[in-house]
Amino acid sequence: MALIQLRGIHLSFGSAPVLNDTSFSIERGERVGLLGRNGAGKTTLLRMIEGVLLPEQGVVERPDSLRVARLIQEIPSDDSASVWELVAGAFGGAGRDAAAMRAGGDAIGDPSAAWAVAPAVETAIARLGLDPDQPFATLSGGLKRRAALARALATDPDILLLDEPTNHLDVEAIEQLETLLLRESQRGLLFVTHDRAFLERIANRIVELDRGKLTSWDCGYRTYLERRERQLAEEEAVGIRLDKRISEEAEWASKGVAARRTKSVGRLRALEQLRAVRASQRKRPGELKMAIQEAANSGKLVCETQALSFGYEGRPPLIHELTTFIMRGDRIGIIGPNGCGKTTLIRCLLGELEASSGQVRTGTRLEVVYFDQTREWLDPDRSVVDTVADGNDRVTVDGRTRHVHGYLQDFLFSSERARVPVRLLSGGERARLLLARLFLKPSNVLVLDEPTNDLDTETLELLEQLLSNYPGTVLVVSHDRAFLNEVVTSTLVFEGDGRIGDYPGGYDDWLRQRPEPATKQSEKKALIAAGKLPAPKVQMSFKEKKELEELPRRIEVLEQEQSKLSALLADPVFYAKPARETRPTMDRVTAIEADLAKMYVRWEALEARANPV
């Protein structure tokens, strides 16, 4: 039975309808991924299900006892509250009373209601691994996001709405969230996300919002992609056939007298109906067109560090003795927990911060463009046009001037949308706006700090393609696993205590190469010793394989030399010579015997590694 039912919903904000005769339902145990372009109305739908927004037409059926909680895109701003107080705020007055009583004060309302709230708050905080007494304002972006999720879960909702839940979370926190949500089978879950790895693991149903209509796909994300591709191809073919028929009927109608005969009036009416049908089919919004403006090449070396260390006085080092090279054309992914120092590392690599010890050498002719995850460069009161063109009506792209509205249309901003203030844009639209502004600046080094937050899948895929073809150097901080796999050529990974590992490849490549935690290693050794696990097959390095191939030949050469020298030593005439002449030969025989003994041992060891029992 559906937890909530939407029937014939219509809603618009003065332009094309966001929801147009739309129906939707969600049942307990469903984990629904809601997809659609930025600005399509996904957040609007979440707000309607939450009950804070009413439709212009249609019916929303929900039981009076239904509990709905929503995690919003924006991080809550509460500079004075502790984590406990923030989470308790989900219960309104009873939550405030519970926080007051916990602090030793008195409740304004019913004390029993306040005491009933406290266990739910404690449980939610513990499940998310938070410190209840830590001031919310002092948390990192990822921990603030986790606290907001604890607030949403505290009320034990029947339907949990998540709007970009992985934004600002590090990889470990995302994986913990995935595990938690997979256990929440008693709820209905509806979530909006750009994280394709998260979608693939969590969603058991996909709903797409496109041109005001909702389409449901009862399958996971990967199967949805295949089916969606076929549907779009069929939709395009239908449109082509309809256009052809309209063209043929219009040509017939233009012949005049024959078309005006009484028996042909029905055909003319049919033509008008065809035109009306085609006009009512809202075409998909225009194609996104982004391009990065390239500066002249930088020097071959972009950055070199030797034993780089950095830390703030009185604190443990954020970076400890990092030695690495970054060359022109490298695409480096930077991975690590929130607050570990990823942004600090970038500033050290670019020479913006002075190292505590070690050396940093930056290359020549660097033209750096920086994408900031906090969107601090965007003035909420300026219009989209002014943000990009600084009050001008033209911009320069690849050495040519273009009207700013034409340029913004490449980033899917209509003329009407380009005039609104930034504060009215969705999170994804703000991200696209920042890209539009930054890509006007020629660069040969791109620094992208969480660029994927809020972007829809189409924009993400185009950005991946642009970065993969970009001839300059890319430094990208991201927790988006699919994005890292597609874009980067190597990763710098914070591994604790300021240590940074350097691994070739993307996120999945790092997973295969990373060392196991010490606790897991000790547990595995104990199981192997007890015979409960087979001994692992040791992988030989390329160097070891080469050595194993060459050892027999080297041994054969020494054995041949040993045989010749042995024959020489067996001749009595040899010993009649002075000692100064015989000593080198005898020393050589002794050295060969020692070398052969070592080679036999090494050969046996390499054979054992290559062919374990």
C-alpha positions as CSV (number, residue, x, y, z in Angstrom):
1,M,0.0,0.0,0.0
2,A,1.3,3.5,-1.0
3,L,2.5,5.7,1.9
4,I,1.6,8.8,-0.2
5,Q,-0.3,9.3,-3.5
6,L,-0.1,12.3,-5.8
7,R,-2.7,12.4,-8.6
8,G,-3.0,14.8,-11.5
9,I,-0.6,17.3,-10.0
10,H,0.0,20.6,-11.8
11,L,2.3,23.4,-10.7
12,S,4.1,26.2,-12.5
13,F,5.9,29.4,-11.6
14,G,4.8,31.7,-14.4
15,S,6.5,29.8,-17.2
16,A,6.3,26.2,-18.5
17,P,4.8,23.9,-15.9
18,V,7.3,22.3,-13.5
19,L,4.7,19.5,-12.9
20,N,2.1,18.9,-15.5
21,D,-0.7,16.4,-14.8
22,T,1.8,14.3,-12.9
23,S,1.1,11.3,-10.6
24,F,3.4,9.6,-8.1
25,S,3.4,7.2,-5.2
26,I,5.9,5.6,-3.0
27,E,5.6,2.4,-0.9
28,R,7.4,1.3,2.2
29,G,10.7,-0.3,1.4
30,E,11.2,1.5,-1.9
31,R,14.4,3.4,-2.5
32,V,13.6,5.7,-5.3
33,G,16.3,7.7,-7.1
34,L,14.8,10.9,-8.6
35,L,16.6,12.1,-11.7
36,G,16.3,15.2,-13.9
37,R,18.2,18.2,-15.2
38,N,19.1,21.0,-12.9
39,G,16.0,23.2,-12.5
40,A,13.6,20.5,-13.7
41,G,11.7,20.7,-10.4
42,K,13.1,17.8,-8.3
43,T,13.3,19.9,-5.1
44,T,9.8,21.2,-5.8
45,L,8.5,17.7,-5.9
46,L,10.3,16.9,-2.6
47,R,8.7,19.9,-0.9
48,M,5.3,18.9,-2.1
49,I,5.7,15.4,-0.7
50,E,6.9,17.0,2.5
51,G,3.7,19.1,2.7
52,V,5.3,22.6,2.6
53,L,4.1,23.2,-1.0
54,L,0.6,22.8,-2.4
55,P,-0.2,22.0,-6.0
56,E,-2.3,24.4,-8.2
57,Q,-4.3,21.4,-9.3
58,G,-4.5,17.8,-8.3
59,V,-4.8,15.8,-5.2
60,V,-2.2,14.7,-2.5
61,E,-3.4,11.8,-0.5
62,R,-1.6,11.1,2.8
63,P,-2.7,9.6,6.1
64,D,-2.8,12.0,9.0
65,S,-0.2,9.9,10.9
66,L,2.4,10.0,8.1
67,R,5.8,11.3,9.2
68,V,8.0,12.8,6.5
69,A,11.5,14.2,7.0
70,R,13.7,16.0,4.5
71,L,17.4,16.6,4.3
72,I,17.8,19.8,2.3
73,Q,20.7,20.7,-0.1
74,E,21.9,23.7,2.0
75,I,23.9,23.1,5.2
76,P,21.9,24.4,8.2
77,S,23.2,27.7,9.6
78,D,23.0,27.7,13.4
79,D,26.1,29.3,15.0
80,S,25.0,28.9,18.6
81,A,23.7,25.4,18.7
82,S,25.5,22.2,19.7
83,V,25.0,19.0,17.6
84,W,22.5,17.8,20.3
85,E,20.5,21.0,20.1
86,L,20.5,21.0,16.3
87,V,19.1,17.4,16.2
88,A,16.6,18.0,18.9
89,G,15.3,20.9,16.9
90,A,13.5,18.4,14.7
91,F,11.0,18.0,17.4
92,G,10.0,21.6,17.7
93,G,9.2,22.9,21.2
94,A,9.6,19.5,22.8
95,G,13.1,19.3,21.4
96,R,14.0,22.8,22.7
97,D,12.7,21.7,26.1
98,A,14.8,18.5,26.0
99,A,17.9,20.5,25.2
100,A,17.2,22.9,28.0
101,M,16.6,20.1,30.5
102,R,19.8,18.4,29.4
103,A,21.7,21.6,30.1
104,G,20.2,21.8,33.6
105,G,17.4,24.2,32.9
106,D,13.6,23.9,33.0
107,A,11.1,22.9,30.3
108,I,8.7,25.6,29.1
109,G,6.1,22.9,28.0
110,D,5.4,19.3,29.0
111,P,8.5,17.8,30.7
112,S,7.4,14.3,29.9
113,A,7.3,15.1,26.2
114,A,10.8,16.5,26.4
115,W,12.1,13.4,28.2
116,A,10.5,11.2,25.5
117,V,12.5,13.1,22.8
118,A,15.9,12.7,24.4
119,P,16.4,8.9,23.6
120,A,15.6,9.5,19.9
121,V,18.1,12.3,19.7
122,E,20.8,10.3,21.4
123,T,20.2,7.3,19.1
124,A,20.3,9.4,15.9
125,I,23.6,11.1,17.0
126,A,25.2,7.8,17.9
127,R,24.2,6.2,14.6
128,L,26.0,9.0,12.7
129,G,29.1,8.9,14.9
130,L,28.9,12.5,16.1
131,D,30.0,14.3,19.3
132,P,26.7,15.6,20.8
133,D,28.3,18.5,22.6
134,Q,30.5,19.8,19.8
135,P,29.3,23.3,18.6
136,F,27.7,22.9,15.2
137,A,29.5,25.9,13.8
138,T,32.9,24.3,14.4
139,L,32.1,21.2,12.3
140,S,33.5,20.7,8.8
141,G,31.1,20.8,5.9
142,G,30.9,17.0,5.9
143,L,30.2,16.7,9.6
144,K,27.5,19.4,9.3
145,R,25.9,17.3,6.6
146,R,26.0,14.3,8.8
147,A,24.4,16.2,11.7
148,A,21.6,17.4,9.4
149,L,21.0,13.8,8.4
150,A,20.8,12.8,12.1
151,R,18.2,15.5,12.6
152,A,16.1,14.0,9.7
153,L,16.4,10.5,11.1
154,A,15.6,11.4,14.7
155,T,11.9,11.6,14.1
156,D,11.8,8.1,12.7
157,P,10.0,9.2,9.5
158,D,7.9,6.9,7.3
159,I,9.3,8.7,4.2
160,L,12.8,10.0,4.2
161,L,13.5,12.7,1.5
162,L,17.2,13.3,0.7
163,D,18.3,16.2,-1.5
164,E,21.9,15.6,-2.6
165,P,22.8,13.6,0.5
166,T,26.4,12.9,-0.5
167,N,27.3,16.6,-1.0
168,H,30.2,17.5,1.3
169,L,30.6,13.9,2.6
170,D,33.9,12.2,2.2
171,V,34.1,8.7,0.7
172,E,34.1,6.9,4.0
173,A,31.0,8.8,5.2
174,I,29.3,8.1,1.9
175,E,29.9,4.4,2.3
176,Q,28.6,4.5,5.9
177,L,25.5,6.4,4.6
178,E,25.0,3.7,2.0
179,T,25.1,0.9,4.6
180,L,22.8,2.8,6.9
181,L,20.2,3.4,4.1
182,L,20.2,-0.2,2.9
183,R,19.2,-1.2,6.4
184,E,16.2,1.3,6.5
185,S,13.8,-1.2,4.8
186,Q,10.9,-0.1,7.0
187,R,10.8,3.4,5.4
188,G,10.1,4.8,1.9
189,L,13.2,6.6,0.6
190,L,13.1,9.3,-2.1
191,F,16.4,10.9,-3.0
192,V,18.0,13.3,-5.4
193,T,21.7,12.7,-6.1
194,H,24.4,13.4,-8.7
195,D,26.5,10.5,-7.3
196,R,26.2,7.7,-9.8
197,A,28.0,5.1,-7.6
198,F,25.5,6.0,-4.8
199,L,22.6,5.6,-7.2
200,E,23.7,2.3,-8.5
201,R,24.1,0.9,-5.0
202,I,21.0,2.3,-3.3
203,A,18.1,2.8,-5.8
204,N,15.7,-0.1,-6.5
205,R,13.5,2.2,-8.6
206,I,14.3,5.2,-10.8
207,V,11.9,8.1,-11.4
208,E,12.8,10.7,-14.0
209,L,11.3,14.2,-14.1
210,D,11.5,15.5,-17.6
211,R,9.5,18.4,-19.2
212,G,6.9,18.3,-16.3
213,K,6.3,14.6,-16.5
214,L,7.3,11.8,-14.2
215,T,8.4,8.5,-15.7
216,S,8.9,5.5,-13.4
217,W,11.4,2.7,-14.1
218,D,11.1,-0.3,-11.8
219,C,14.8,-1.2,-12.0
220,G,18.2,-0.2,-10.8
221,Y,20.3,2.7,-12.2
222,R,22.4,0.6,-14.7
223,T,19.3,-1.0,-16.2
224,Y,17.5,2.4,-16.4
225,L,20.4,3.8,-18.5
226,E,19.9,1.1,-21.1
227,R,16.1,1.4,-21.2
228,R,16.2,5.2,-21.2
229,E,18.5,5.2,-24.3
230,R,16.1,3.1,-26.2
231,Q,13.1,5.3,-25.2
232,L,14.8,8.5,-26.3
233,A,15.6,6.9,-29.7
234,E,11.9,5.8,-30.1
235,E,10.7,9.3,-29.0
236,E,12.9,11.0,-31.6
237,A,11.6,8.6,-34.3
238,V,8.0,9.3,-33.5
239,G,8.6,13.0,-33.7
240,I,10.3,12.7,-37.1
241,R,7.3,10.7,-38.4
242,L,4.8,13.2,-37.1
243,D,6.7,16.1,-38.6
244,K,6.8,14.3,-42.0
245,R,3.0,13.7,-41.9
246,I,2.3,17.4,-40.9
247,S,4.5,18.5,-43.8
248,E,2.6,16.2,-46.3
249,E,-0.8,17.4,-45.1
250,A,0.2,21.0,-45.1
251,E,1.4,20.7,-48.7
252,W,-2.0,19.2,-49.7
253,A,-3.9,22.0,-47.8
254,S,-1.9,24.6,-49.8
255,K,-3.4,23.4,-53.1
256,G,-6.4,25.6,-52.3
257,V,-9.7,24.6,-54.0
258,A,-9.4,20.8,-53.5
259,A,-8.6,21.3,-49.9
260,R,-11.7,23.5,-49.3
261,R,-14.3,21.0,-50.6
262,T,-16.8,19.9,-48.0
263,K,-15.6,16.3,-48.0
264,S,-12.1,17.5,-47.1
265,V,-13.0,19.6,-44.1
266,G,-12.4,16.6,-41.9
267,R,-8.9,16.3,-43.3
268,L,-8.2,20.0,-42.5
269,R,-9.4,19.5,-39.0
270,A,-7.1,16.5,-38.6
271,L,-4.2,18.6,-39.8
272,E,-4.9,21.2,-37.1
273,Q,-5.1,18.5,-34.5
274,L,-1.7,17.1,-35.7
275,R,-0.2,20.6,-35.3
276,A,-1.7,20.9,-31.9
277,V,-0.3,17.6,-30.8
278,R,3.2,18.5,-32.0
279,A,3.0,21.9,-30.4
280,S,2.0,20.3,-27.1
281,Q,5.0,18.0,-27.1
282,R,7.6,20.0,-25.2
283,K,10.9,19.4,-26.8
284,R,13.8,18.5,-24.5
285,P,15.8,21.6,-23.4
286,G,18.7,22.6,-25.5
287,E,22.0,20.7,-25.5
288,L,24.6,21.7,-23.0
289,K,27.7,23.2,-24.6
290,M,30.7,23.9,-22.4
291,A,34.3,24.6,-23.5
292,I,37.4,25.3,-21.5
293,Q,39.5,28.3,-22.7
294,E,43.1,27.1,-23.0
295,A,46.1,29.3,-22.3
296,A,49.6,28.7,-23.8
297,N,51.3,25.6,-22.5
298,S,52.9,25.7,-19.1
299,G,56.4,24.4,-18.6
300,K,56.7,20.6,-18.7
301,L,57.1,20.5,-14.9
302,V,54.1,21.9,-13.0
303,C,55.2,21.1,-9.4
304,E,57.9,19.1,-7.6
305,T,58.0,18.4,-3.9
306,Q,60.8,16.9,-1.9
307,A,59.9,15.8,1.7
308,L,57.2,18.5,1.9
309,S,55.7,18.9,5.3
310,F,53.1,21.4,6.5
311,G,51.3,22.0,9.8
312,Y,50.0,24.7,12.0
313,E,51.8,25.6,15.2
314,G,50.6,23.4,18.1
315,R,48.8,20.9,15.9
316,P,49.8,17.6,14.3
317,P,51.2,18.0,10.7
318,L,48.6,17.9,7.9
319,I,51.2,16.9,5.4
320,H,54.2,14.8,6.3
321,E,57.3,14.4,4.0
322,L,55.5,14.2,0.6
323,T,57.7,13.7,-2.4
324,T,56.0,13.8,-5.8
325,F,56.1,15.2,-9.3
326,I,53.3,16.7,-11.3
327,M,53.9,17.1,-15.0
328,R,52.0,19.0,-17.6
329,G,48.9,17.0,-18.7
330,D,48.6,15.1,-15.4
331,R,45.1,14.8,-13.9
332,I,45.5,14.3,-10.2
333,G,42.7,13.3,-7.9
334,I,43.0,14.2,-4.2
335,I,41.1,11.9,-1.8
336,G,40.8,12.1,1.9
337,P,38.5,12.6,4.9
338,N,36.9,16.0,5.5
339,G,39.2,18.3,7.3
340,C,42.3,16.3,6.6
341,G,44.0,19.1,4.6
342,K,43.2,18.5,0.9
343,T,42.7,22.2,0.1
344,T,45.9,23.0,2.1
345,L,47.8,20.5,0.0
346,I,46.6,22.2,-3.2
347,R,47.7,25.6,-1.8
348,C,51.2,24.2,-0.9
349,L,51.5,22.6,-4.4
350,L,50.7,25.9,-6.1
351,G,53.1,27.8,-3.8
352,E,50.4,29.8,-2.0
353,L,51.5,28.4,1.4
354,E,55.1,28.1,2.6
355,A,56.1,24.6,3.6
356,S,57.0,23.9,7.3
357,S,59.9,21.9,5.9
358,G,61.0,20.3,2.7
359,Q,61.0,21.9,-0.7
360,V,58.3,22.9,-3.3
361,R,59.3,23.9,-6.8
362,T,56.6,25.2,-9.1
363,G,56.8,25.3,-12.9
364,T,56.8,28.3,-15.3
365,R,54.0,30.0,-17.2
366,L,51.2,28.6,-14.9
367,E,47.8,30.1,-15.6
368,V,45.6,28.7,-12.8
369,V,41.7,28.8,-12.7
370,Y,40.1,27.7,-9.4
371,F,36.7,26.2,-8.9
372,D,35.6,26.7,-5.2
373,Q,33.2,24.3,-3.7
374,T,31.7,27.0,-1.4
375,R,30.6,29.1,-4.3
376,E,31.9,32.1,-2.4
377,W,32.6,34.0,-5.7
378,L,28.8,34.1,-6.4
379,D,27.1,37.3,-5.1
380,P,23.5,36.2,-4.4
381,D,22.1,39.6,-5.2
382,R,23.7,39.9,-8.7
383,S,21.9,38.6,-11.7
384,V,23.2,35.6,-13.7
385,V,24.2,37.9,-16.6
386,D,26.1,40.4,-14.4
387,T,27.9,37.5,-12.6
388,V,29.3,36.3,-15.9
389,A,29.9,39.5,-17.8
390,D,30.4,42.0,-14.9
391,G,27.7,44.4,-16.4
392,N,28.8,44.1,-20.0
393,D,26.6,42.6,-22.7
394,R,29.4,40.7,-24.5
395,V,32.1,38.2,-23.5
396,T,35.2,37.0,-25.2
397,V,35.3,33.3,-26.0
398,D,38.3,31.8,-27.9
399,G,39.4,35.3,-29.0
400,R,35.9,36.1,-30.4
401,T,33.2,38.3,-28.8
402,R,29.8,36.8,-28.2
403,H,26.6,38.2,-26.7
404,V,26.4,37.1,-23.1
405,H,22.9,35.7,-23.5
406,G,24.1,33.5,-26.3
407,Y,27.0,32.3,-24.2
408,L,24.7,31.5,-21.2
409,Q,22.4,29.5,-23.4
410,D,25.3,27.1,-24.0
411,F,25.1,26.5,-20.2
412,L,21.3,26.1,-20.4
413,F,20.3,29.5,-19.1
414,S,17.4,30.9,-21.0
415,S,17.2,34.7,-21.5
416,E,14.5,34.8,-18.8
417,R,16.6,32.7,-16.4
418,A,19.7,34.8,-17.1
419,R,18.1,37.9,-15.6
420,V,17.2,36.4,-12.2
421,P,19.4,37.0,-9.1
422,V,21.7,34.2,-8.2
423,R,19.9,33.5,-4.9
424,L,16.9,32.1,-6.9
425,L,19.0,29.5,-8.7
426,S,19.1,25.8,-7.7
427,G,22.3,24.3,-6.4
428,G,23.0,22.8,-9.8
429,E,22.3,26.0,-11.7
430,R,24.8,27.8,-9.4
431,A,27.4,25.2,-10.2
432,R,26.8,25.6,-13.9
433,L,27.0,29.4,-13.5
434,L,30.4,29.2,-11.7
435,L,31.7,27.0,-14.6
436,A,30.4,29.5,-17.1
437,R,32.3,32.3,-15.4
438,L,35.5,30.3,-14.9
439,F,35.7,28.8,-18.4
440,L,35.9,32.4,-19.8
441,K,39.4,32.6,-18.3
442,P,42.2,31.0,-20.3
443,S,44.0,28.4,-18.2
444,N,46.6,25.6,-18.3
445,V,46.1,24.5,-14.7
446,L,42.5,23.7,-13.5
447,V,42.0,23.4,-9.7
448,L,38.5,21.9,-9.0
449,D,37.4,21.6,-5.4
450,E,34.3,19.4,-5.3
451,P,33.1,20.4,-8.8
452,T,30.5,17.6,-9.0
453,N,28.3,18.8,-6.1
454,D,24.7,19.5,-7.4
455,L,25.5,18.9,-11.0
456,D,23.1,16.7,-13.0
457,T,24.3,13.6,-14.8
458,E,24.4,15.2,-18.3
459,T,26.6,18.1,-17.0
460,L,28.8,15.7,-15.2
461,E,29.4,13.5,-18.2
462,L,30.2,16.5,-20.4
463,L,32.6,17.9,-17.7
464,E,34.3,14.5,-17.6
465,Q,34.8,14.6,-21.4
466,L,36.1,18.1,-21.3
467,L,38.6,17.3,-18.6
468,S,39.8,14.1,-20.2
469,N,40.6,16.1,-23.4
470,Y,42.1,19.1,-21.6
471,P,45.8,19.4,-22.6
472,G,46.6,21.3,-19.3
473,T,47.0,20.0,-15.8
474,V,44.0,19.2,-13.5
475,L,44.0,19.0,-9.7
476,V,40.6,17.8,-8.5
477,V,39.3,17.2,-5.0
478,S,36.3,15.0,-5.1
479,H,34.4,12.3,-3.3
480,D,32.6,11.3,-6.5
481,R,33.9,7.8,-7.2
482,A,32.6,7.5,-10.7
483,F,33.9,11.0,-11.6
484,L,37.4,10.1,-10.3
485,N,37.4,6.8,-12.3
486,E,36.6,8.7,-15.5
487,V,38.9,11.7,-15.2
488,V,42.1,11.2,-13.1
489,T,45.3,9.6,-14.1
490,S,46.7,9.3,-10.6
491,T,45.5,9.9,-7.0
492,L,47.1,11.5,-3.9
493,V,45.4,9.9,-0.9
494,F,45.5,11.1,2.7
495,E,46.3,7.9,4.8
496,G,46.5,9.4,8.3
497,D,49.1,11.2,10.4
498,G,49.9,13.5,7.4
499,R,51.0,10.6,5.2
500,I,49.9,10.9,1.6
501,G,50.1,7.9,-0.8
502,D,50.6,8.4,-4.5
503,Y,48.8,5.8,-6.7
504,P,48.4,5.5,-10.4
505,G,44.8,5.4,-11.8
506,G,41.4,6.4,-10.4
507,Y,39.4,5.5,-7.4
508,D,38.9,1.8,-8.1
509,D,42.6,1.5,-8.9
510,W,43.4,3.0,-5.5
511,L,41.1,0.5,-3.8
512,R,43.0,-2.4,-5.4
513,Q,46.4,-1.0,-4.4
514,R,45.9,0.5,-1.0
515,P,47.4,-1.3,2.0
516,E,45.0,-3.0,4.4
517,P,44.6,-1.6,7.9
518,A,46.9,-3.1,10.5
519,T,44.0,-4.7,12.4
520,K,42.8,-6.5,9.3
521,Q,46.3,-7.7,8.5
522,S,46.8,-9.2,11.9
523,E,43.3,-10.8,11.8
524,K,44.1,-12.4,8.4
525,K,47.5,-13.6,9.5
526,A,45.9,-15.3,12.5
527,L,43.4,-17.1,10.3
528,I,46.1,-18.2,7.9
529,A,48.2,-19.6,10.8
530,A,45.1,-21.4,12.1
531,G,44.5,-23.0,8.7
532,K,41.1,-21.3,8.3
533,L,42.3,-19.2,5.3
534,P,44.6,-20.3,2.5
535,A,47.9,-18.4,2.2
536,P,47.5,-15.6,-0.3
537,K,49.1,-16.0,-3.7
538,V,51.9,-13.5,-3.8
539,Q,51.9,-11.4,-6.9
540,M,55.4,-11.0,-8.5
541,S,56.5,-7.6,-9.7
542,F,57.7,-7.0,-13.2
543,K,61.3,-6.8,-11.9
544,E,61.0,-10.2,-10.2
545,K,59.6,-11.9,-13.2
546,K,62.4,-10.5,-15.3
547,E,65.0,-11.7,-12.8
548,L,63.4,-15.2,-12.8
549,E,63.7,-15.3,-16.5
550,E,67.4,-14.3,-16.5
551,L,68.6,-16.4,-13.6
552,P,69.0,-19.7,-15.4
553,R,71.1,-18.1,-18.1
554,R,73.3,-16.3,-15.5
555,I,73.8,-19.6,-13.6
556,E,74.7,-21.4,-16.8
557,V,77.4,-18.8,-17.7
558,L,78.9,-19.1,-14.2
559,E,78.8,-22.9,-14.3
560,Q,80.6,-22.9,-17.6
561,E,83.3,-20.6,-16.2
562,Q,83.5,-22.8,-13.1
563,S,84.0,-25.9,-15.2
564,K,86.9,-24.3,-17.1
565,L,88.6,-23.1,-14.0
566,S,88.1,-26.5,-12.3
567,A,89.9,-28.2,-15.2
568,L,92.7,-25.7,-14.9
569,L,93.0,-26.4,-11.1
570,A,93.2,-30.1,-11.8
571,D,96.4,-29.7,-13.9
572,P,99.6,-30.1,-11.7
573,V,101.4,-27.7,-13.9
574,F,99.1,-24.9,-12.5
575,Y,100.6,-25.3,-9.0
576,A,104.2,-25.0,-10.3
577,K,103.5,-21.3,-11.0
578,P,104.3,-18.5,-8.6
579,A,101.5,-17.7,-6.0
580,R,101.0,-14.2,-7.4
581,E,99.8,-15.9,-10.7
582,T,97.6,-18.7,-9.2
583,R,95.9,-16.6,-6.4
584,P,93.5,-14.6,-8.7
585,T,92.3,-17.8,-10.3
586,M,91.7,-19.5,-6.9
587,D,89.9,-16.4,-5.6
588,R,87.7,-16.3,-8.7
589,V,86.7,-20.0,-8.1
590,T,85.8,-19.2,-4.5
591,A,83.7,-16.2,-5.6
592,I,81.9,-18.2,-8.3
593,E,81.0,-20.8,-5.7
594,A,79.5,-18.2,-3.4
595,D,77.6,-16.4,-6.2
596,L,76.2,-19.7,-7.4
597,A,75.0,-20.6,-3.9
598,K,73.2,-17.3,-3.7
599,M,71.6,-17.7,-7.1
600,Y,70.3,-21.2,-6.4
601,V,68.6,-19.9,-3.2
602,R,67.2,-16.9,-5.1
603,W,66.0,-19.1,-8.0
604,E,64.2,-21.4,-5.6
605,A,62.5,-18.5,-3.8
606,L,61.3,-16.9,-7.0
607,E,60.0,-20.2,-8.3
608,A,58.1,-20.7,-5.1
609,R,56.5,-17.2,-5.5
610,A,55.7,-17.9,-9.1
611,N,54.2,-21.3,-8.4
612,P,52.8,-21.4,-4.9
613,V,51.5,-24.8,-3.7
